[in-house]
Amino acid sequence: MNNCMERMMTRKMMRIAAIAVISAVGLFSGIESAEAQVSVGDFAGCGSNKACQYDIVWDGHQGTLQLYANGSGWLLAGGNRHVVRARLPADPQTNVPGVSKGPGYRTDSNLHHRIVFWVDFANTPDNFGDDQPFDGYLMTQSKNAIAGVTWWRNIVFGFYAANKRPVP
């Protein structure tokens, strides 16, 4: 009985691995296709109110990120509401003030799937210099999640924003 179960599990694992390889090949071949092109609406065009929200995690902190098509937004975390300003979409090789080029700058891409946004955790609306920068990439196929890096005190940390949905 155990041998039979082990063989079944091995077959299932082999099928899963094969599906993963096929998916990866499909994902990376034709990445510059028209379907992979990204627009502002893919970041922030959820429903008639033209805004999307994501569950965001950065270095273990959690919150809700709200993005509007005009580049404004909010990060709701720990009972606080922080102003977000965004530059979307951008190319990886584009220099963004205070951030420079994106993590994917080595690729000459025109997918426009990069987003740079700053969160005003200090609540100093007249001082952009203390805003925390986030530099990420929207998933080009599903267009439902963002992953990237952020800096705090010149230390780099990872972040992801997923579960995209309309702002209520």
Secondary structure by P-SEA (a helix, b strand, c coil): caaaaaaaaaaaaaaaaaaaaaaaaaaaccccccccccccccccccccccbbbbbcccccbbbbbbbcccccbbbbcccbbbbbbbcccccccccccccccccccccccccccbbbbbbcccccccccccbbbbbbbccccccccccccccccccccccccccccccc
